[in-house]
Amino acid sequence: MRQPSPAQAIDIPPAKSNPSLTSKSITALKWNYLGRLISLSLQFAIGIVLARLLGPEPFGLVAIALFVQGLGNLFADGGLSAALIQSREITEHDIRSVFSTQMLIGIVMSISVAGSAPLMAAFFDEPNAAPVIMMMALSFTLQAIGQTASALIKRNLEFKKIQIISLVSYCVGYLGLGLPLAYLDYGAWSLVFAQLTQVSINAFATYFSHRHPILPLVNPKNCRFLRFGAAITLNNITSWGISNLDTAIIGRSFETATLGVYNRVFNLVNMPMYAVTSSMQSVLFSAYAKSQGNHQTLRLTFTASTSIMALFFFPIYGAMAAIPDLIIPTLYGDKWQAAIPLMAPLCFAMAVNAMLSMSGPLLSAIGLPHVELKAQLITLLISIPSLIIAAQESVLTVVWTLLGTYILRLLLLVTATLKAVRDKSYRVLTITIMPLIITVLLYGLCRYLGQLPSIQIYPRATRLGIIIFSCALTYPVLLLLFRRLIIHGSMKEFLVSLQNKLPARLFKLTGLPA
């Protein structure tokens, strides 16, 4: 392959970058989490209003369309965005080739999904889903416009741009359009138009914030990223299959309203996990790609990030799992009572998912996507018959079975990743012991408070507020109480390496010598 000339190189060499990689990564994380926090708050509030205005069935129709869209998105990117980020050096030639390929795939996907919408609606035995799927198919072409630019922005760890664009597009789409249309009784179409508006604004704003060459170059021989992109795509397909198989089986086996109930409670518990992990995944993938070959840095960062995910999400989801009969009716109203028994197993599943989500970015960044693929395939092959059999019993059985598949996926992925960074497989146990102990304590506290006679006289919202406040006070106390058991080994090394990057007061709370 010919070597690119200096004039062609489209990259920011490390030597010209004033901040260190660690500093840039921390700054990127800060912007990612700030943006996600605001986005999460908006989605949470708007989701509650939309749920009360629309009810379960419109969410069921849109869940079907989003299921199809999620499947199409696996192919729409082609894994090329990840390849741009992972590559040590890129050229104008590479950028043109990737953009052209992504646009071509997007157009083909829009036409294919729109044309097959009646068949997909028939699969779910829901004819009303066909026009919704057809309209949502436009998103493949629209989002392709900004995919290459988004990858280039992430490559440079400029996540401030990503978050600002994401927030503005969501506000315009859902707050400016979705809510008014839902109030005017447009049903599922209010969600469809809101989604398309968000995708359109996001794509165009992303491109214009980081313009790049767009002259078409569609010869596959000219795209050196296709092999790596194909591996990433296969990984995404298996991951999506594991994450969405439940939706397909529930939609196929039960009524649309049941799917709507499941989709709403799934989104409720998935939202905080996705907001945090997707932010960290994006930054870690870019940082890992620039740290290839440094096994010590990779090992410390992976074990620390996985520990943090377990320490943060296990207790939170444990607390939520203790009081679903209070959370669901308080947020969504009494017509969503069917969602209450589904919440606890979904909470546990999301906690497990948060922990395993740290594996993918590292394996892909160091050029080992096939290792992740192997673990994903094993999980998928076991999940398919297990969930189909569970669906013969009840929706609740499906959800508990889903939790079992997530645990299997965790064990396979984390142990494989630990091996890749030359660490011991038993580390997965040491990572989870303290988070599980704190989870059990918070779960017990929430159950006790939820059944305490003295607070039953208060309205549901007040009782929920009392429990949240109690957990907010107890959780940091438990962290401080057990900090010596939490901060040791790789976690201790990682925090020491960040001593100069963390606020002095925060570092002092770790109990480590300054």
For each residue, the residues with C-beta under 8 A, 3 or more apart:
1: 224
2:
3:
4: 8 9 89 91 93
5: 8 9
6: 9
7:
8: 4 5 91 92 93
9: 4 5 6 89 90 91
10: 90 91 92 94 95 152 212
11: 89 90 155
12: 16 17 156
13: 16 17
14: 17 21 290
15:
16: 12 13
17: 12 13 14 21 24
18:
19: 23 24 27
20: 23 24
21: 14 17 24 25 287 290 291
22: 25 26 497 498 501
23: 19 20 26 27 501
24: 17 19 20 21 27 28 157
25: 21 22 28 29 157 283 284 286 287
26: 22 23 29 30 498 501
27: 19 23 24 30 31 157
28: 24 25 31 32 157 158 159 282 283 286
29: 25 26 32 33 159 279 280 283
30: 26 27 33 34
31: 27 28 34 35 159 160 163
32: 28 29 35 36 159 162 163 279 280 282 283
33: 29 30 36 37 276 279
34: 30 31 37 38 163
35: 31 32 38 39 159 162 163 164 166 167 279
36: 32 33 39 40 163 275 276 278 279
37: 33 34 40 41 275
38: 34 35 41 42 167
39: 35 36 42 43 163 166 167 170 275
40: 36 37 43 44 271 272 275
41: 37 38 44 45
42: 38 39 45 46 167 170 171 174 175
43: 39 40 46 47 170 174 271
44: 40 41 47 48 271
45: 41 42 48 49
46: 42 43 49 50 174 175 178 179
47: 43 44 50 51 264 267 268 271
48: 44 45 51 52 331 332
49: 45 46 52 53 179 182
50: 46 47 53 54 174 178 179 182 190 191
51: 47 48 54 55 59 264 331 332 333 336
52: 48 49 332 333
53: 49 50 179 182 183
54: 50 51 57 58 59 182 187 188 190 191
55: 51 58 59 260 335
56: 59 60 257 260 261 264 335 336
57: 54 60 61 188 256 257 260
58: 54 55 61 62 187 188 190 191 260
59: 51 54 55 56 62 63 188 191 260 263 264
60: 56 57 63 64 126 251 256 257 258 259 260 263
61: 57 58 64 65 126 128 129 132 188 256 260
62: 58 59 65 66 132 188 191 192 195
63: 59 60 66 67 247 251 259 260 263
64: 60 61 67 68 120 121 124 126 129 132 133 251 256 259
65: 61 62 68 69 129 132 133 135 136 192
66: 62 63 69 70 136 195
67: 63 64 70 71 244 247 248 251
68: 64 65 71 72 113 117 120 133 136
69: 65 66 72 73 113 136 137 139 140
70: 66 67 73 74 240 244
71: 67 68 74 240 244
72: 68 69 75 76 109 112 113 137 140
73: 69 70 76 77 140 143
74: 70 71 77 233 236 237 240
75: 72 78 105 109 233
76: 72 73 102 105 106 109 140 143 144 147
77: 73 74 80 81 82 102 105 147 233 236
78: 75 101 102 105 226 229 230 233
79: 82 83 225 228 229 230 231 232 233 235 236
80: 77 83 84 98 101 102 147 148 151 223 225 226 229
81: 77 84 85 98 102 147 148 150 151 154
82: 77 79 85 86 151 228 229 232 285 364
83: 79 80 86 87 98 225 228 229 232
84: 80 81 87 90 94 95 98 148 151 152 155 225
85: 81 82 151 154 155 285 286 289
86: 82 83 228 285 289 364 365 367
87: 83 84 90 94 225 289
88: 289 292
89: 4 9 11
90: 9 10 11 84 87 94 95 155
91: 4 8 9 10 94 95
92: 8 10 95 96 213
93: 4 8 96 97 217 222
94: 10 84 87 90 91 97 98 223 224 225
95: 10 84 90 91 92 98 99 148 152 212 213
96: 92 93 99 100 213 214 215 216 217
97: 93 94 100 101 217 218 219 222 223 225
98: 80 81 83 84 94 95 101 102 148 151 223 225
99: 95 96 102 103 147 148 212 213 214
100: 96 97 103 104 214 216 217 218
101: 78 80 97 98 104 105 218 220 223
102: 76 77 78 80 81 98 99 105 106 144 147 148
103: 99 100 106 107 141 144 145
104: 100 101 107 108 218
105: 75 76 77 78 101 102 108 109 140 144
106: 76 102 103 109 110 140 141 142 143 144
107: 103 104 110 111 140 141 144
108: 104 105 111 112
109: 72 75 76 105 106 112 113 137 140 141
110: 106 107 113 114 137 138 139 140 141
111: 107 108 114 115 137
112: 72 108 109 115 116
113: 68 69 72 109 110 116 117 120 133 134 136 137 140
114: 110 111 117 133 134 137 138
115: 111 112
116: 112 113 119 120
117: 68 113 114 120 121 129 130 131 133 134 137
118: 121 122 130
119: 116 122 123
120: 64 68 113 116 117 123 124 129 130 133
121: 64 117 118 124 126 127 128 129 130 133
122: 118 119 125 127
123: 119 120 252
124: 64 120 121 129 251 252 256
125: 122 252
126: 60 61 64 121 129 251 256
127: 121 122 130
128: 61 121 131 132 188
129: 61 64 65 117 120 121 124 126 132 133
130: 117 118 120 121 127 133 134
131: 117 128 134 135
132: 61 62 64 65 128 129 135 136 188 189 192
133: 64 65 68 113 114 117 120 121 129 130 136 137
134: 113 114 117 130 131 137
135: 65 131 132 138 192 196
136: 65 66 68 69 113 132 133 139 192 195 196
137: 69 72 109 110 111 113 114 117 133 134 140
138: 110 114 135 141 142 196
139: 69 110 136 142 143 195 196 199
140: 69 72 73 76 105 106 107 109 110 113 137 143 144
141: 103 106 107 109 110 138 144 145
142: 106 138 139 145 196 199 200 203
143: 73 76 106 139 140 146 147 199 202 203
144: 76 102 103 105 106 107 140 141 147 203
145: 103 141 142 203 204 206 207
146: 143 149 150 202 203 204 205 206 207
147: 76 77 80 81 99 102 143 144 150 151 203
148: 80 81 84 95 98 99 102 151 152 212
149: 146 152 153 206 207 209 210 211 212
150: 81 146 147 153 154 162 206 210
151: 80 81 82 84 85 98 147 148 154 155
152: 10 84 95 148 149 155 156 210 212
153: 149 150 156 158 159 161 162 206 209 210
154: 81 85 150 151 157 158 159 162 282 285 286
155: 11 84 85 90 151 152 286
156: 12 152 153
157: 24 25 27 28 154 283 286 287
158: 28 153 154 161 162 210
159: 28 29 31 32 35 153 154 162 163 279 282 283
160: 31 163 164
161: 153 158 164 165 206 209 210
162: 32 35 150 153 154 158 159 165 166 206 282
163: 31 32 34 35 36 39 159 160 166 167
164: 35 160 161 167 168
165: 161 162 168 169 201 202 205 206 209
166: 35 39 162 163 169 170 202
167: 35 38 39 42 163 164 170 171
168: 164 165 171 172 201 205
169: 165 166 172 173 197 198 199 200 201 202 205
170: 39 42 43 166 167 173 174 175 198
171: 42 167 168 174 175 176
172: 168 169 175 176 177 197 198 201
173: 169 170 176 177 178 194 195 196 197 198 199 201
174: 42 43 46 50 170 171 177 178 179 194 198
175: 42 46 170 171 172 178 179
176: 171 172 173 179 180 197
177: 172 173 174 180 181 190 193 194 197
178: 46 50 173 174 175 181 182 190 191 193 194
179: 46 49 50 53 174 175 176 182 183 190
180: 176 177 183 184 190
181: 177 178 184 186 189 190 193 194
182: 49 50 53 54 178 179 185 186 187 190 191
183: 53 179 180
184: 180 181 190
185: 182
186: 181 182 189 190 193
187: 54 58 182 190
188: 54 57 58 59 61 62 128 132 191 192
189: 132 181 186 192 193
190: 50 54 58 177 178 179 180 181 182 184 186 187 193 194
191: 50 54 58 59 62 178 182 188 194 195
192: 62 65 132 135 136 188 189 195 196
193: 177 178 181 186 189 190 196 197
194: 173 174 177 178 181 190 191 197 198
195: 62 66 136 139 173 191 192 198 199
196: 135 136 138 139 142 173 192 193 199 200
197: 169 172 173 176 177 193 194 200 201
198: 169 170 172 173 174 194 195 201 202
199: 139 142 143 169 173 195 196 202 203
200: 142 169 196 197 203 204
201: 165 168 169 172 173 197 198 204 205
202: 143 146 165 166 169 198 199 205 206
203: 142 143 144 145 146 147 199 200 206 207
204: 145 146 200 201 207 208
205: 146 165 168 169 201 202 208 209
206: 145 146 149 150 153 161 162 165 202 203 209 210
207: 145 146 149 203 204 210 211 212
208: 204 205 211
209: 149 153 161 165 205 206
210: 149 150 152 153 158 161 206 207
211: 149 207 208
212: 10 95 99 148 149 152 207
213: 92 95 96 99
214: 96 99 100
215: 96
216: 96 100
217: 93 96 97 100 222
218: 97 100 101 104
219: 97 222 223
220: 101 223 226
221:
222: 93 97 217 219
223: 80 94 97 98 101 219 220 226
224: 1 94
225: 79 80 83 84 87 94 97 98 228 229
226: 78 80 220 223 229 230
227: 230 231
228: 79 82 83 86 225 231 232 367 369
229: 78 79 80 82 83 225 226 232 233
230: 78 79 226 227 233 234
231: 79 227 228 234 235 369 370 373
232: 79 82 83 228 229 235 236 364 369
233: 74 75 77 78 79 229 230 236 237
234: 230 231 237 238 369 373
235: 79 231 232 238 239 360 364 369 372 373 376
236: 74 77 79 232 233 239 240
237: 74 233 234 240 241
238: 234 235 241 242 373 376 377 379 380
239: 235 236 242 243 360 376
240: 70 71 74 236 237 243 244
241: 237 238 244 245 380 383
242: 238 239 245 376 379 380 383 405 409
243: 239 240 246
244: 67 70 71 240 241 247 248
245: 241 242 248 249 380 383 384 387
246: 243 249 250 262 387 398 399 402
247: 63 67 244 250 251 259 262 263 266
248: 67 244 245 251 252
249: 245 246 252 253 387 388 391 398
250: 246 247 253 254 258 259 262 391 395 398
251: 60 63 64 67 124 126 247 248 254 256 259
252: 123 124 125 248 249 391
253: 249 250 391 392
254: 250 251 258 259 391 395
255: 258 259
256: 57 60 61 64 124 126 251 259 260
257: 56 57 60 260 261
258: 60 250 254 255 261 262 338 395
259: 60 63 64 247 250 251 254 255 256 262 263
260: 55 56 57 58 59 60 61 63 256 257 263 264
261: 56 257 258 264 265 336 338 339 342
262: 246 247 250 258 259 265 266 339 342 395 399
263: 59 60 63 247 259 260 266 267
264: 47 51 56 59 260 261 267 268 332 336 339
265: 261 262 268 269 328 336 339 342 343 346
266: 247 262 263 269 270 342 346
267: 47 263 264 270 271
268: 47 264 265 271 331 343
269: 265 266 272 273 317 320 343 346 347 350
270: 266 267 273 274 346 350
271: 40 43 44 47 267 268 274 275
272: 40 269 275 276 313 316
273: 269 270 276 277 313 317 350 351 353 354
274: 270 271 277 278
275: 36 37 39 40 271 272 278 279
276: 33 36 272 273 279 280 309 312 313 354
277: 273 274 280 281 309 353 354 357 358
278: 36 274 275 281 282
279: 29 32 33 35 36 159 275 276 282 283
280: 29 32 276 277 283 284 305 309 358
281: 277 278 284 285 357 358 360 361
282: 28 32 154 159 162 278 279 285 286
283: 25 28 29 32 157 159 279 280 286 287
284: 25 280 281 287 288 301 305 358 361 362 365
285: 82 85 86 154 281 282 288 289 361 364 365
286: 25 28 85 154 155 157 282 283 289 290
287: 21 25 157 283 284 290 291 301
288: 284 285 291 292 298 301 361 362 365 366
289: 85 86 87 88 285 286 292 365
290: 14 21 286 287
291: 21 287 288 294 297 298 301
292: 88 288 289 365 366 367
293:
294: 291 297 298
295: 298 299 421 422
296: 299 300
297: 291 294 300 301
298: 288 291 294 295 301 302 362 366 421
299: 295 296 302 303 421 422 423 490
300: 296 297 303 304 490 493 494 497
301: 284 287 288 291 297 298 304 305 362 494
302: 298 299 305 306 358 359 362 417 418 421 423
303: 299 300 306 307 418 423 427 431 489 490 491 494
304: 300 301 307 308 490 491 494 495
305: 280 284 301 302 308 309 358
306: 302 303 309 310 355 358 359 414 431
307: 303 304 310 311 431 435 486 490 491
308: 304 305 311 312
309: 276 277 280 305 306 312 313 354 355 357 358
310: 306 307 313 314 351 354 355 431 432 435
311: 307 308 314 315 434 435 438 479 486
312: 276 308 309 315 316 354
313: 272 273 276 309 310 316 317 350 351 354 355
314: 310 311 317 318 351 355 432 435 436 438 439
315: 311 312 318 319 435 438 439 442 475 478
316: 272 312 313 319 320 351
317: 269 273 313 314 320 321 347 348 350 351 439
318: 314 315 321 322 347 348 351 439 440 442 443 446
319: 315 316 322 323 442 443 445 446 467 471
320: 269 316 317 323 324 327 343 347
321: 317 318 324 343 344 345 347 348 443
322: 318 319 344 442 443 444 446 447 450
323: 319 320 326 327 446 447 450 464 467
324: 320 321 327 328 339 340 341 342 343 344 347
325: 328 329 340 450
326: 323 329 330 450 460 463 464 467
327: 320 323 324 330 331 343 464
328: 265 324 325 331 332 336 337 339 340 343
329: 325 326 332 333 334 336 337 340 460
330: 326 327 460 461 464
331: 48 51 268 327 328
332: 48 51 52 264 328 329 335 336 339
333: 51 52 329 336
334: 329 337
335: 55 56 332
336: 51 56 261 264 265 328 329 332 333 339
337: 328 329 334 340
338: 258 261 341 342
339: 261 262 264 265 324 328 332 336 342 343
340: 324 325 328 329 337 343
341: 324 338 344 396
342: 261 262 265 266 324 338 339 345 346 395 396 399
343: 265 268 269 320 321 324 327 328 339 340 346 347
344: 321 322 324 341 347 348
345: 321 342 348 349 396 399 400 402 403
346: 265 266 269 270 342 343 349 350 399 402 403
347: 269 317 318 320 321 324 343 344 350 351
348: 317 318 321 344 345 351 352 403
349: 345 346 352 353 399 402 403 406
350: 269 270 273 313 317 346 347 353 354
351: 273 310 313 314 316 317 318 347 348 354 355 439
352: 348 349 355 356 403 406 407 409 410
353: 273 277 349 350 356 357 406
354: 273 276 277 309 310 312 313 350 351 357
355: 306 309 310 313 314 351 352 358 410 414 431 432
356: 352 353 359 406 409 410 413 414
357: 277 281 309 353 354 360
358: 277 280 281 284 302 305 306 309 355 361 362 417
359: 302 306 356 362 363 372 413 414 416 417
360: 235 239 281 357 363 364 372 413
361: 281 284 285 288 358 364 365
362: 284 288 298 301 302 358 359 365 366 417 420 421
363: 359 360 366 368 369 371 372 416 417 420
364: 82 86 232 235 285 360 361 367 368 369 372
365: 86 284 285 288 289 292 361 362
366: 288 292 298 362 363 420
367: 86 228 292 364
368: 363 364 371 372 420
369: 228 231 232 234 235 363 364 372 373
370: 231 373 374
371: 363 368 374 375 416 417 420
372: 235 359 360 363 364 368 369 375 376 413 416
373: 231 234 235 238 369 370 376 377
374: 370 371 377 378 416
375: 371 372 378 379 409 412 413 416
376: 235 238 239 242 372 373 379 380 409 413
377: 238 373 374 380 381
378: 374 375 381 382 408 412
379: 238 242 375 376 382 383 405 408 409 412
380: 238 241 242 245 376 377 383 384
381: 377 378 384
382: 378 379 385 386 405 408
383: 241 242 245 379 380 386 387 402 405
384: 245 380 381 387 388
385: 382 388 389
386: 382 383 389 390 401 404 405
387: 245 246 249 383 384 390 391 398 401 402 405
388: 249 384 385 391 392
389: 385 386 392 393 401
390: 386 387 393 397 398 400 401
391: 249 250 252 253 254 387 388 395 397 398
392: 253 388 389
393: 389 390 397 398
394: 397 398
395: 250 254 258 262 342 391 398 399
396: 341 342 345 399 400
397: 390 391 393 394 400 401
398: 246 249 250 387 390 391 393 394 395 401 402
399: 246 262 342 345 346 349 395 396 402 403
400: 345 390 396 397 403 404
401: 386 387 389 390 397 398 404 405
402: 246 345 346 349 383 387 398 399 405 406
403: 345 346 348 349 352 399 400 406 407
404: 386 400 401 407 408
405: 242 379 382 383 386 387 401 402 408 409
406: 349 352 353 356 402 403 409 410
407: 352 403 404 410 411
408: 378 379 382 404 405 411 412
409: 242 352 356 375 376 379 405 406 412 413
410: 352 355 356 406 407 413 414 428
411: 407 408 414 415 428
412: 375 378 379 408 409 415 416
413: 356 359 360 372 375 376 409 410 416 417
414: 306 355 356 359 410 411 417 418 428 431
415: 411 412 418 419 425 428
416: 359 363 371 372 374 375 412 413 419 420
417: 302 358 359 362 363 371 413 414 420 421
418: 302 303 414 415 421 423 424 425 427 428
419: 415 416 422 423 425
420: 362 363 366 368 371 416 417
421: 295 298 299 302 362 417 418
422: 295 299 419
423: 299 302 303 418 419 427 490
424: 418 427
425: 415 418 419 428
426: 429 430
427: 303 418 423 424 430 431 490
428: 410 411 414 415 418 425 431 432
429: 426 432 433
430: 426 427 433 489
431: 303 306 307 310 355 414 427 428 435
432: 310 314 355 428 429 435 436
433: 429 430 436 437
434: 311 437 438 482 485 486
435: 307 310 311 314 315 431 432 438 439
436: 314 432 433 439 440
437: 433 434 440 441 482
438: 311 314 315 434 435 441 442 475 478 479 482
439: 314 315 317 318 351 435 436 442 443
440: 318 436 437 443 444
441: 437 438 444 445 474 478
442: 315 318 319 322 438 439 445 446 471 474 475 478
443: 318 319 321 322 439 440 446 447
444: 322 440 441 447 448
445: 319 441 442 448 449 470 471 474
446: 318 319 322 323 442 443 449 450 467 471
447: 322 323 443 444 450 451
448: 444 445 451 452
449: 445 446 452 455 466 467 470
450: 322 323 325 326 446 447 463 467
451: 447 448
452: 448 449 455 456
453: 456
454: 457
455: 449 452 458 462 463 466
456: 452 453 463
457: 454
458: 455 462 463 466
459: 462 463
460: 326 329 330 463 464
461: 330 464 465
462: 455 458 459 465 466
463: 326 450 455 456 458 459 460 466 467
464: 323 326 327 330 460 461 467 468
465: 461 462 468 469
466: 449 455 458 462 463 469 470
467: 319 323 326 446 449 450 463 464 470 471
468: 464 465 471 472
469: 465 466 472 473
470: 445 449 466 467 473 474
471: 319 442 445 446 467 468 474 475
472: 468 469 475 476
473: 469 470 476 477
474: 441 442 445 470 471 477 478
475: 315 438 442 471 472 478 479
476: 472 473 479 480
477: 473 474 480 481
478: 315 438 441 442 474 475 481 482
479: 311 438 475 476 482 483 486
480: 476 477 483 509
481: 477 478
482: 434 437 438 478 479 485 486
483: 479 480 486 487 509 510 511
484: 487 488 511
485: 434 482 488
486: 307 311 434 479 482 483 491
487: 483 484 491 492 495 510 511 512
488: 484 485 491 492
489: 303 430 492 493
490: 299 300 303 304 307 423 427 493 494
491: 303 304 307 486 487 488 494 495
492: 487 488 489 495 496 512
493: 300 489 490 496 497
494: 300 301 303 304 490 491 497 498
495: 304 487 491 492 498 499 502 507 510 512
496: 492 493 499 512
497: 22 300 493 494
498: 22 26 494 495 501 502
499: 495 496 502 507 512 514
500:
501: 22 23 26 498
502: 495 498 499 506 507
503: 506 507
504: 507 508 514
505: 508 509
506: 502 503 509 510
507: 495 499 502 503 504 510 512 514
508: 504 505 514
509: 480 483 505 506
510: 483 487 495 506 507
511: 483 484 487
512: 487 492 495 496 499 507
513:
514: 499 504 507 508
